[in-house]
């Protein structure tokens, strides 16, 4: 299994066009989906040592990933999931293109609010991590930044997919954040989110006064 994983990652590195094309990433995911399922099933089966810890009521997530542990190849499934996210999130680009065309026809705050409500699930939920986890890593404003979807655990290369496949998605994300957070076109929803965040915030533990 280790040899198969190494070979798959070497193959992916050979496909790199700096950045990757969407088609080559999709091809690699398809080509090694069987290996992904095999590794995932293997890692979900507890090794003998983890079974013993489980029976004793002890933590059995083998963080050291010893040679005998079935979880030692989870790095591959984690990496595969990151790369696959790059393909899945790109599927929203077509919807974002339509949304942007609709946005440009809106003439007042009431229409913009309706637009936010219509596309709220995409802007707030489905694209919540896209910018900060996959695009916001450049220190040079003049640099063309390509979305980044993980670093290979073997082979020392990152997976950046050409920005051209995400142009509508990126523009939509900018517009959504501007309307929702800066202009506050949908204030009641923003207030609701802020109140929910306050509920889950960890309260500060008071520090006793020392005389």
C-alpha positions as CSV (number, residue, x, y, z in Angstrom):
1,X,0.0,0.0,0.0
2,X,2.8,2.4,0.8
3,X,4.4,1.8,-2.6
4,X,1.0,2.5,-4.3
5,X,0.6,5.7,-2.4
6,X,4.1,6.9,-3.2
7,X,3.6,6.1,-6.9
8,X,0.3,8.0,-7.0
9,X,1.9,11.1,-5.5
10,X,4.8,10.9,-7.9
11,X,2.3,10.6,-10.8
12,X,0.4,13.7,-9.5
13,X,3.7,15.6,-9.4
14,X,4.4,14.7,-13.1
15,X,1.0,16.2,-14.0
16,X,1.8,19.6,-12.6
17,X,1.7,22.5,-15.1
18,X,2.5,25.1,-12.5
19,X,-0.4,25.6,-11.8
20,X,-2.4,22.4,-12.4
21,X,-5.2,22.3,-14.9
22,X,-8.6,21.3,-13.6
23,X,-8.7,18.4,-16.0
24,X,-5.5,16.9,-14.8
25,X,-6.5,17.1,-11.2
26,X,-9.9,15.5,-12.0
27,X,-8.1,12.7,-13.9
28,X,-5.8,12.0,-10.9
29,X,-8.7,11.8,-8.5
30,X,-10.5,9.4,-10.8
31,X,-7.4,7.3,-11.4
32,X,-6.7,6.8,-7.7
33,X,-10.2,6.8,-6.2
34,X,-9.9,3.1,-5.7
35,X,-6.7,3.5,-3.8
36,X,-8.4,6.2,-1.7
37,X,-11.3,3.9,-0.8
38,X,-8.8,1.1,0.1
39,X,-6.7,3.2,2.3
40,X,-9.8,4.7,4.0
41,X,-11.3,1.3,4.8
42,X,-7.9,0.1,6.1
43,X,-7.4,3.1,8.4
44,X,-10.9,2.7,9.8
45,X,-10.1,-0.8,11.1
46,X,-8.5,-0.7,14.5
47,X,-5.1,-2.4,14.9
48,X,-4.6,-4.9,17.7
49,X,-3.0,-2.3,20.0
50,X,-5.8,0.2,19.5
51,X,-8.4,-2.5,20.1
52,X,-6.7,-3.3,23.5
53,X,-6.8,0.4,24.5
54,X,-10.4,0.6,23.4
55,X,-11.3,-2.4,25.6
56,X,-9.7,-0.7,28.6
57,X,-11.6,2.5,28.0
58,X,-8.4,4.4,27.0
59,X,-7.9,6.7,24.0
60,X,-7.0,4.7,21.0
61,X,-6.4,7.2,18.2
62,X,-2.8,6.3,17.5
63,X,-1.3,9.8,17.0
64,X,2.2,8.3,16.6
65,X,1.0,6.3,13.7
66,X,3.4,3.5,14.4
67,X,4.4,1.0,11.7
68,X,1.9,-1.6,13.1
69,X,-1.0,0.9,13.2
70,X,-3.7,0.9,10.5
71,X,-3.9,4.7,10.7
72,X,-0.4,5.3,9.5
73,X,-1.7,6.0,5.9
74,X,-4.4,8.6,6.8
75,X,-2.1,11.3,5.5
76,X,-3.0,10.1,2.0
77,X,-6.8,10.2,2.5
78,X,-6.5,13.7,4.1
79,X,-4.5,15.0,1.2
80,X,-6.9,13.4,-1.3
81,X,-9.8,15.1,0.4
82,X,-8.1,18.5,0.2
83,X,-7.5,18.1,-3.5
84,X,-11.0,16.8,-4.1
85,X,-12.4,19.9,-2.4
86,X,-10.7,21.9,-5.2
87,X,-12.8,20.1,-7.8
88,X,-16.0,20.2,-5.8
89,X,-15.9,23.9,-4.9
90,X,-15.1,24.8,-8.6
91,X,-18.5,23.4,-9.5
92,X,-20.0,26.5,-7.9
93,X,-18.3,28.7,-10.4
94,X,-21.1,28.4,-13.0
95,X,-23.7,29.3,-10.3
96,X,-21.6,32.2,-9.2
97,X,-21.5,33.5,-12.8
98,X,-25.3,33.6,-12.9
99,X,-25.4,35.2,-9.5
100,X,-23.0,38.0,-10.6
101,X,-25.1,38.7,-13.7
102,X,-28.2,39.1,-11.5
103,X,-26.2,41.2,-9.1
104,X,-25.3,43.7,-11.8
105,X,-29.0,44.3,-12.5
106,X,-29.9,45.3,-8.9
107,X,-30.4,49.0,-8.4
108,X,-31.3,49.4,-4.8
109,X,-30.7,48.0,-1.3
110,X,-34.0,46.1,-1.3
111,X,-33.0,44.2,-4.4
112,X,-29.5,43.6,-3.1
113,X,-30.9,42.1,0.1
114,X,-33.1,39.7,-1.9
115,X,-29.9,38.7,-3.8
116,X,-28.1,38.1,-0.5
117,X,-31.0,35.9,0.8
118,X,-31.1,33.9,-2.5
119,X,-27.4,33.2,-2.5
120,X,-26.7,33.1,1.2
121,X,-26.1,29.4,1.4
122,X,-23.3,29.6,-1.2
123,X,-21.8,32.8,0.1
124,X,-21.9,32.1,3.8
125,X,-21.8,28.3,4.1
126,X,-20.3,26.7,1.0
127,X,-17.6,29.4,0.5
128,X,-16.9,30.1,4.1
129,X,-13.4,28.6,4.1
130,X,-12.5,29.1,0.5
131,X,-10.7,32.5,0.6
132,X,-9.0,32.2,4.0
133,X,-7.9,28.5,3.6
134,X,-7.2,28.3,-0.1
135,X,-6.5,31.8,-1.6
136,X,-5.2,34.2,1.1
137,X,-1.6,33.3,1.2
138,X,0.2,35.9,-0.9
139,X,2.2,38.8,0.4
140,X,2.6,40.4,-3.1
141,X,-0.5,42.3,-4.2
142,X,0.7,42.1,-7.8
143,X,1.1,38.4,-7.8
144,X,-1.4,36.2,-9.6
145,X,-2.7,34.0,-6.8
146,X,-3.9,30.5,-7.8
147,X,-6.1,28.6,-5.3
148,X,-4.1,26.2,-3.2
149,X,-5.5,22.8,-2.2
150,X,-2.9,21.0,0.0
151,X,0.7,20.1,0.0
152,X,1.8,16.6,-1.0
153,X,3.0,14.6,2.0
154,X,5.6,13.0,-0.2
155,X,7.4,14.8,-3.0
156,X,7.5,18.4,-1.7
157,X,5.0,20.1,-4.0
158,X,1.8,21.9,-3.5
159,X,-1.4,21.6,-5.5
160,X,-2.4,24.9,-7.0
161,X,-5.2,24.9,-9.6
162,X,-5.2,27.6,-12.2
163,X,-7.2,30.6,-11.0
164,X,-9.0,30.9,-14.4
165,X,-11.4,28.1,-13.3
166,X,-12.4,30.1,-10.2
167,X,-12.8,33.7,-11.5
168,X,-16.5,33.9,-11.1
169,X,-16.4,32.2,-7.7
170,X,-13.7,34.6,-6.4
171,X,-15.6,37.7,-7.7
172,X,-18.8,36.4,-6.1
173,X,-17.1,35.8,-2.8
174,X,-15.8,39.4,-2.8
175,X,-19.2,40.9,-3.7
176,X,-21.0,38.8,-1.0
177,X,-18.6,39.8,1.7
178,X,-18.8,43.4,0.7
179,X,-22.6,43.5,0.8
180,X,-23.0,41.4,3.9
181,X,-20.2,42.5,6.2
182,X,-19.2,46.0,5.0
183,X,-22.5,47.5,3.7
184,X,-24.6,45.3,6.0
185,X,-27.4,45.0,3.5
186,X,-28.9,42.0,5.4
187,X,-28.6,43.4,9.0
188,X,-31.0,41.0,10.8
189,X,-29.1,37.9,9.6
190,X,-25.8,39.5,10.5
191,X,-27.1,40.2,14.0
192,X,-28.4,36.6,14.3
193,X,-25.0,35.2,13.4
194,X,-23.2,37.5,15.9
195,X,-25.6,36.4,18.7
196,X,-25.1,32.8,17.9
197,X,-21.3,33.3,18.0
198,X,-21.6,34.9,21.4
199,X,-23.4,31.9,22.7
200,X,-20.7,29.5,21.7
201,X,-17.8,31.7,22.7
202,X,-15.9,30.3,25.7
203,X,-16.5,32.5,28.7
204,X,-13.6,34.1,30.4
205,X,-12.7,32.5,33.7
206,X,-12.4,35.2,36.3
207,X,-9.0,35.5,37.9
208,X,-9.3,35.6,41.7
209,X,-8.0,38.8,43.3
210,X,-4.8,38.3,45.3
211,X,-4.4,40.7,48.2
